[in-house]
């Protein structure tokens, strides 16, 4: 009697190692410590008193710019309900964009979620002083997060999440299998797709070479390509010094967390 390993082996129609879904976080290194935050607000943005109120002004302008961007490009804005399946809400918009084959933001969703934010308060005894010394700390707060659902010709469906509170983090969701499908199509190699993978491919060796090619360069290209397309809490002057440039740290959802220079593939296969 055949064991389970033999049965699986005999029914595998395609073997390939590729990167599956990838979750990335982008952050600004120079907004991660109190001293750097104060330098940014006082000397870069010229606020007389570096405080979370100053960050509030930056955040409010950022939110206004996001809504103006949505109106200008006729992008639907949806307030997600608690527990609502965000992917199901975005799916018809993404499918329509896929049929068009045009790179664009298809939906902006807003959801209240917990995040770590910078807060400041006057030092003890400084409450009534005209220019008080401030204490700073990171606190958890329920705040609005903005989900930019988009269609990208290189990656297919993806989303970019951010919020309007310092230190202004960014989260990205990408799918390596979808990236590989688009590279196969460009190469003229036919394949039969699964929802998140492949059932068959006319040239498995070319397919494996394409999957092996996926690495930091493709991810960074996506990040900077879209980073320049929509509003930012940072001005051009803010982004000129390299110290205020967004950097990427990466978590790969499968199989294990990794860094940007170590995007790890996972085995995938099809069975009939």
VONU-371363 format. One line per 3 residues: number of its first residue (from 0); their letters; for each residue x, y, z of N, C-alpha, C. Coordinates in pm, whole numbers, plus 50000, padded with zeros to 5 digits. Each point is the difference from the previous one (the first is absolute). Example, Ala and Ser with C-alpha at 12.3 -4.5 7.8 and 13.67 -1.06 7.14 Angstrom:
! residues 2
0) AS) 51319:49431:50780:49911:50119:50000:50090:50120:50000; 49965:50105:49928:50082:50119:50006:49923:50109:50073
***
This chain:
! residues 272
0) XXX) 50085:49880:50000:49915:50120:50000:50088:50125:50000; 49974:50090:49907:50083:50120:49987:49978:50095:50118; 50109:50062:50043:49987:50098:50109:49963:50137:49941
3) XXX) 49974:50096:50091:49952:50132:49956:50103:50072:49914; 50130:49983:50033:50104:50067:49921:50001:49949:49856; 49980:49867:49983:49998:49942:49865:49880:50050:49923
6) XXX) 49883:50006:50068:49879:50048:49933:50015:50143:49954; 50059:50083:50086:50022:50140:49962:50095:50011:49882; 50108:49921:50006:50098:50004:49892:49939:49959:49866
9) XXX) 49917:49900:50001:49943:49949:49876:49893:50091:49942; 49950:50095:50078:49893:50086:49952:50045:50145:49982; 50127:50027:50015:50052:50135:49979:50023:50023:49851
12) XXX) 49939:50102:49946:50013:50032:49857:50102:50110:49973; 50036:50076:50103:50094:50110:49981:50071:50028:50131; 50130:50018:49995:50078:50038:50117:50072:50130:49972
15) XXX) 49995:50090:50099:50066:50130:49983:50026:50059:50138; 50113:50067:50015:50027:50074:50124:49988:50149:49970; 49913:50065:50074:49978:50142:49975:49961:50070:50128
18) XXX) 50012:50132:49997:49959:50082:50115:49849:50018:49993; 49934:49977:50114:49855:50013:50006:49966:50144:50038; 49908:50021:50090:49961:50134:50042:50110:50063:50087
21) XXX) 50017:50129:49980:50105:50073:50071:49937:50119:50071; 50036:50017:50126:49954:50115:50076:50122:50084:50036; 49996:50129:49963:50115:50086:50020:49963:50119:50086
24) XXX) 50097:50052:50072:49979:50124:50073:50109:50098:49963; 49958:50123:49969:50095:50107:49972:49994:50099:50116; 50116:50053:50035:50003:50093:50111:50108:50106:49976
27) XXX) 49991:50110:50074:50098:50108:49990:50096:49986:50118; 50124:49962:49978:50093:49975:50111:50015:50118:50095; 49997:50122:49945:50025:50117:50083:49877:50051:50074
30) XXX) 49893:49922:50001:49885:50034:50085:49975:49890:50102; 50105:49928:50037:49983:49888:50091:50050:50029:50142; 50061:50115:50020:50048:50036:50135:49956:50142:50034
33) XXX) 49994:50031:50129:49951:50131:50046:50087:50113:49946; 50131:49984:50010:50089:50105:49954:49982:50030:49853; 49988:49896:49920:49984:50020:49856:49866:50061:49966
36) XXX) 49895:49961:50074:49868:50060:49980:50004:50150:50027; 50065:50039:50109:50007:50143:50035:50081:50078:49896; 50108:49942:49951:50080:50065:49897:49916:50021:49874
39) XXX) 49924:49897:49962:49916:50010:49881:49898:50112:50014; 49930:50005:50113:49895:50100:50017:50057:50141:50016; 50108:50012:50078:50052:50134:50029:50080:50058:49884
42) XXX) 50089:49920:49943:50093:50055:49902:49962:49969:49855; 49933:49889:49978:49958:49968:49863:49868:50067:49967; 49904:49993:50093:49868:50058:49977:49979:50136:50068
45) XXX) 50095:50045:50080:50000:50134:50059:49886:50026:50100; 49952:49895:50067:49904:50022:50108:50074:50054:50122; 49945:50105:50063:50067:50059:50116:50005:49902:50117
48) XXX) 49894:49921:50015:49996:49901:50109:49979:49863:49937; 50100:49916:50001:49982:49863:49950:49902:49925:50090; 49888:49960:49945:49898:49933:50081:49913:49913:49910
51) XXX) 49919:49916:50063:49909:49918:49920:49893:50087:49933; 49976:50120:50053:49907:50093:49934:50056:50041:49864; 50132:50015:49990:50063:50033:49872:49981:49884:49903
54) XXX) 50021:49878:50049:49975:49884:49915:49853:49995:49958; 49912:50045:50090:49858:50002:49966:49971:50090:49880; 50066:50114:49993:49982:50089:49885:50048:49934:49871
57) XXX) 50113:49930:50009:50052:49929:49883:49902:49892:49958; 49947:49926:50098:49907:49891:49972:49870:50049:49938; 49947:50111:50052:49875:50054:49946:50017:50042:49854
60) XXX) 50114:50060:49968:50026:50040:49862:50013:49877:49910; 50058:49894:50055:50016:49875:49925:49865:49937:49969; 49912:49995:50098:49866:49943:49979:49924:50081:49895
63) XXX) 50010:50131:50009:49934:50086:49902:50054:49972:49860; 50131:49981:49988:50061:49973:49870:49955:49865:49944; 49981:49901:50087:49953:49868:49955:49860:50012:49941
66) XXX) 49912:50071:50067:49863:50016:49950:49998:50081:49871; 50086:50100:49990:50009:50076:49876:50051:49912:49886; 50096:49915:50030:50053:49906:49901:49890:49907:49951
69) XXX) 49920:49948:50092:49890:49910:49963:49898:50072:49912; 49967:50123:50036:49902:50076:49921:50053:50032:49861; 50128:50036:49994:50061:50039:49872:50004:49883:49903
72) XXX) 50024:49879:50053:50013:49882:49915:49873:49913:50001; 49893:50052:50062:49871:49930:50004:50014:49859:50058; 50069:49993:50111:50022:49872:50070:49896:49987:50112
75) XXX) 49924:49891:50003:49903:49982:50109:50071:49994:50136; 49937:50060:50100:50050:49995:50137:49895:49930:50085; 50041:49894:50069:49907:49917:50077:50045:49996:50146
78) XXX) 49906:50020:50090:50027:49984:50143:49970:49855:50037; 50102:49923:50033:49979:49860:50036:49933:49989:50137; 49906:49907:50009:49937:49970:50127:50086:49902:50079
81) XXX) 49984:49998:50130:50075:49907:50084:49968:49856:49960; 50103:49922:49975:49983:49860:49963:49968:49977:49853; 49987:50105:49924:49968:49986:49858:50118:49940:49923
84) XXX) 49971:49914:49904:50103:49940:49917:50045:50102:49895; 50114:50059:50024:50048:50108:49913:50030:49949:49859; 50057:49881:49990:50033:49946:49869:49875:49977:49914
87) XXX) 49892:49958:50064:49876:49979:49925:49943:50132:49949; 50015:50106:50080:49953:50131:49955:50082:50048:49881; 50132:49977:50006:50089:50049:49894:49998:49913:49875
90) XXX) 49959:49873:50013:50012:49904:49890:49939:50049:49868; 49873:50045:49998:49942:50041:49869:50075:50117:49936; 50054:50090:50082:50076:50112:49946:50131:49951:49938
93) XXX) 50065:49905:50068:50125:49945:49949:49978:49918:49874; 49891:49925:49997:49969:49919:49881:49972:50089:49880; 49933:50112:50023:49973:50093:49890:50130:50060:49947
96) XXX) 50091:50034:50091:50129:50056:49959:50083:49896:49925; 49989:49873:50043:50074:49893:49931:49952:49985:49856; 49870:50012:49980:49947:49990:49864:50049:50115:49912
99) XXX) 50014:50118:50061:50050:50115:49926:50150:49988:49976; 50071:49936:50094:50144:49986:49989:50075:50130:50020; 49940:50090:50078:50059:50132:50019:50041:50020:50145
102) XXX) 50124:50045:50022:50047:50028:50135:49919:50115:50060; 49939:49975:50114:49927:50108:50065:49956:49959:50140; 49973:50101:50084:49938:49976:50130:49851:49982:49975
105) XXX) 49944:49889:50050:49860:49971:49971:49906:50034:50115; 50055:50007:50121:49916:50023:50118:50088:50047:50115; 49949:50094:50077:50064:50039:50126:49905:49963:50113
108) XXX) 50043:49911:50086:49919:49959:50114:50055:50060:50128; 49910:50033:50091:50039:50059:50129:49952:49907:50111; 50091:49964:50089:49966:49911:50110:50069:50046:50128
111) XXX) 49927:49994:50111:50060:50033:50129:50074:49878:50052; 50129:50017:50026:50085:49892:50048:50099:50055:50102; 50053:49911:50080:50095:50040:50103:50139:50018:49939
114) XXX) 50071:50104:50045:50136:50024:49952:50079:50073:50108; 50131:49990:49989:50090:50070:50091:50029:50139:49944; 49972:50104:50080:50017:50138:49951:50080:50081:50101
117) XXX) 50062:50105:49952:50072:50092:50089:49901:50093:50069; 50017:50013:50133:49922:50096:50078:50097:50083:50085; 49961:50125:50025:50082:50085:50087:49911:50065:50104
120) XXX) 50062:50042:50112:49928:50070:50106:50102:50085:50076; 49957:50112:50059:50094:50087:50072:50063:49927:50119; 50126:50027:50023:50065:49945:50118:49931:50052:50126
123) XXX) 50017:49929:50107:49938:50037:50126:50039:50143:50038; 49900:50082:50030:50025:50138:50037:50011:50095:49882; 49987:49948:49878:50016:50083:49881:49866:50030:49932
126) XXX) 49890:49961:50063:49870:50011:49934:49960:50141:49963; 50043:50100:50076:49959:50138:49973:50112:50084:49943; 50110:49938:49965:50114:50072:49944:49975:50025:49851
129) XXX) 50042:50118:49953:49975:50037:49861:50066:49902:49903; 50122:49959:50029:50073:49905:49915:50045:49882:50087; 49905:49909:50029:50032:49892:50094:50094:49897:49940
132) XXX) 50077:49936:50088:50076:49883:49960:49902:49882:49993; 50015:49920:49897:49905:49892:49975:50061:49863:50029; 49917:49915:50056:50033:49858:50010:49938:49930:49880
135) XXX) 50069:49895:49952:49951:49925:49884:49992:49852:50030; 49909:49935:49934:49989:49855:50012:49915:49942:49888; 50017:49872:49974:49917:49930:49903:49883:49937:50074
138) XXX) 49878:50022:49950:49880:49947:50062:49915:49931:49894; 49922:49901:50043:49909:49933:49909:49869:50079:49993; 49948:50014:49880:49876:50075:49980:49922:49941:49884
141) XXX) 49867:50007:50009:49914:49961:49888:49985:50119:49907; 50051:49986:49879:50002:50111:49906:49958:49951:49861; 49967:50094:49914:49965:49965:49863:50123:49957:49920
144) XXX) 49984:49889:49931:50102:49953:49906:49940:50006:49859; 50082:50036:49905:49957:50013:49861:50056:49884:49919; 49910:49923:49936:50037:49888:49914:49989:50046:49854
147) XXX) 50112:50006:49931:49999:50031:49858:50003:49867:49924; 49885:49956:49950:49996:49879:49918:50032:50039:49857; 50091:49925:49940:50048:50040:49868:50023:49880:49910
150) XXX) 50002:50030:49872:50035:49899:49900:50131:50044:49936; 50097:49908:49998:50132:50028:49947:50033:49901:49891; 50051:50049:49887:50025:49912:49886:50107:49895:50029
153) XXX) 50087:50026:50098:50104:49904:50035:49956:49902:50109; 49914:50045:50090:49965:49921:50117:49852:49960:50007; 49918:50057:49917:49858:49971:50011:49940:50076:50117
156) XXX) 49908:49934:50073:49933:50065:50112:50096:50016:50118; 49994:50116:50063:50086:50027:50116:49932:50108:50084; 50047:50018:50123:49953:50116:50075:50114:50061:50080
159) XXX) 49981:50127:50027:50096:50086:50071:49922:50063:50115; 50045:49978:50122:49929:50051:50118:50087:50099:50074; 49939:50107:50047:50074:50099:50076:49904:50071:50096
162) XXX) 50055:50088:50082:49915:50084:50084:50063:50139:50009; 49927:50092:50060:50043:50140:50002:50059:50041:50133; 50054:49902:50074:50060:50027:50130:50149:49962:49997
165) XXX) 50081:50087:50059:50144:49971:50007:50023:49873:50082; 50093:49917:49950:50104:50024:49900:49961:49966:49855; 49873:50003:49966:49951:49984:49863:50048:49871:49933
168) XXX) 49964:49886:50058:50044:49872:49941:49923:49967:49873; 50055:49907:49924:49936:49948:49879:50007:49849:50003; 49889:49934:49963:49999:49855:49985:49960:49967:49857
171) XXX) 50066:49902:49942:49969:49956:49864:49965:49852:50000; 49909:49962:49911:49967:49859:49979:50017:49971:49852; 50084:49900:49970:50027:49958:49863:49987:49849:49990
174) XXX) 49987:49950:49877:49988:49857:49979:50101:49956:49893; 50097:49919:50042:50104:49955:49909:49948:49913:49888; 49897:49920:50027:49942:49917:49894:49938:50086:49890
177) XXX) 49933:50108:50040:49940:50088:49901:50109:50071:49919; 50109:50035:50066:50113:50060:49927:50052:49902:49894; 50015:49874:50040:50052:49898:49906:49905:49982:49882
180) XXX) 49869:50004:50023:49904:49985:49891:50019:50109:49896; 50022:50122:50045:50017:50109:49906:50131:49991:49923; 50104:49948:50064:50127:49983:49929:49990:49887:49897
183) XXX) 49925:49894:50033:49978:49893:49902:49925:50051:49878; 49897:50082:50025:49923:50055:49889:50088:50086:49910; 50087:50081:50061:50091:50083:49921:50096:49915:49917
186) XXX) 50040:49885:50057:50093:49912:49930:49931:49913:49895; 49866:50008:49993:49925:49921:49904:49989:49853:50036; 50011:49968:50131:49990:49862:50047:49859:49978:50054
189) XXX) 49929:49904:49945:49863:49974:50044:50000:49920:50129; 49896:50021:50081:49986:49930:50127:49853:49996:50037; 49967:49909:50090:49865:49994:50056:50010:50043:50145
192) XXX) 49926:50103:50035:50013:50061:50132:49903:49940:50101; 50044:49999:50124:49913:49976:50114:49976:50136:50068; 49914:50003:50101:49974:50126:50069:50129:50060:50053
195) XXX) 50086:49916:50055:50127:50050:50053:50110:49900:49965; 50027:49985:49871:50101:49905:49957:49978:49959:49856; 50052:49883:49965:49993:49950:49863:49956:49854:50000
198) XXX) 49917:49965:49904:49964:49860:49981:50095:49934:49900; 50036:50074:49895:50090:49945:49898:50072:50115:49931; 50108:49964:49929:50077:50100:49927:50062:49932:49879
201) XXX) 49999:50069:49886:50053:49944:49877:50151:49978:50008; 50068:50080:50080:50146:49987:50013:50038:50019:50147; 49994:49892:50080:50029:50011:50143:50138:50055:50032
204) XXX) 50099:49971:49913:50134:50049:50028:50008:50153:49989; 49935:50054:49900:49994:50146:49989:49925:50059:50119; 49894:49934:50038:49922:50045:50115:50086:50005:50126
207) XXX) 50080:49897:50024:50085:49999:50118:50104:50111:49994; 50056:50024:49882:50098:50107:49985:49937:50135:50032; 49876:50019:49954:49930:50125:50029:49976:50015:50150
210) XXX) 49955:49894:50064:49975:50005:50145:50128:50028:50077; 50111:49943:49953:50129:50023:50066:50046:50144:49987; 49948:50069:49900:50041:50138:49973:49936:50100:50096
213) XXX) 49893:49962:50063:49931:50093:50089:50085:50027:50123; 50031:50126:50023:50084:50037:50114:49980:50145:50040; 50094:50054:50075:49987:50137:50053:49979:50107:49893
216) XXX) 50062:49982:49883:49990:50104:49898:49856:50021:49954; 49927:49890:49980:49860:50011:49956:49914:50066:50108; 50028:49966:50125:49925:50058:50112:50029:50149:50012
219) XXX) 50127:50036:49995:50036:50141:50012:49945:50081:49883; 50001:49942:49881:49945:50069:49884:49852:50031:50021; 49926:49902:50052:49858:50021:50030:49983:50113:50100
222) XXX) 50078:49993:50108:49986:50099:50107:50022:50141:49947; 50109:50026:49932:50030:50136:49957:49909:50044:49886; 49958:49906:49916:49909:50035:49890:49870:50058:50054
225) XXX) 49946:49935:50103:49873:50047:50056:50020:50109:50104; 50112:49999:50068:50027:50101:50102:49992:50142:49942; 50037:50014:49874:50001:50132:49936:49864:50042:49944
228) XXX) 49902:49910:50003:49874:50027:49931:49895:50068:50087; 50011:49986:50131:49893:50054:50082:50054:50086:50114; 49910:50061:50077:50044:50095:50102:50091:49936:50104
231) XXX) 50075:50088:50066:50092:49957:50106:49994:50102:50113; 50022:49957:50123:50009:50098:50110:50129:50080:49994; 50092:49959:49911:50130:50066:49991:50006:50090:49878
234) XXX) 50066:50113:50015:50021:50092:49889:50123:49954:49920; 50021:50061:49886:50119:49969:49921:50127:50031:50079; 49995:50109:50075:50116:50037:50081:50028:49894:50108
237) XXX) 49892:49943:50056:50017:49894:50100:50073:49880:49941; 49967:49969:49876:50050:49877:49939:50136:50017:49933; 50052:50121:49993:50130:50019:49938:50114:49934:50078
240) XXX) 50008:50020:50132:50108:49933:50073:49975:49849:50001; 50103:49923:49979:49984:49855:49997:49951:49946:50133; 50024:50074:50109:49959:49954:50132:49849:49998:50016
243) XXX) 49928:50070:49915:49855:50001:50011:49932:49919:49890; 50077:49917:49933:49946:49914:49896:49938:49876:50062; 49887:49954:49944:49940:49876:50048:50089:49882:49967
246) XXX) 50013:49912:50096:50071:49876:49980:49902:49886:50018; 50035:49884:49950:49910:49885:50007:50054:49892:50091; 49915:49953:50088:50027:49874:50068:49890:49906:49957
249) XXX) 50028:49873:49990:49909:49908:49935:49963:49885:50091; 49872:49968:50003:49952:49874:50056:49936:49922:49888; 50048:49881:49973:49938:49913:49901:49901:49911:50072
252) XXX) 49875:50000:49956:49896:49924:50069:50026:49850:49994; 50078:49957:49904:50029:49858:49993:50137:49981:49937; 50086:49917:50061:49968:49922:50117:50037:50067:50129
255) XXX) 50101:50088:50000:50048:50061:50123:50033:50144:49975; 50003:50084:50108:50040:50138:49980:50140:50007:49941; 50024:50100:49916:50132:50017:49942:50031:50147:49988
258) XXX) 50112:50033:49941:50035:50138:49976:49998:50023:49850; 50016:50125:49959:49985:50033:49860:50100:49927:49913; 50117:49972:50052:50102:49931:49921:49989:49849:50012
261) XXX) 49895:49952:50063:49984:49856:50020:49855:49960:49982; 49944:50035:49884:49864:49957:49969:50004:49851:49970; 49937:49919:50081:50015:49857:49990:49886:49936:49922
264) XXX) 50033:49907:49910:49895:49934:49923:49935:49888:50078; 49882:49961:49959:49932:49884:50057:49964:49905:49887; 49993:49874:50034:49964:49900:49898:49852:50007:49972
267) XXX) 49964:49994:49874:49859:49995:49965:49983:49897:49889; 49888:49940:49994:49978:49899:49898:49852:49987:49969; 49969:49925:49897:49859:49977:49964:49976:49851:49996
270) XX) 49881:49960:50043:49962:49859:50001:49869:49984:49928; 49984:49885:49939:49871:49970:49936:49945:49872:50062
***
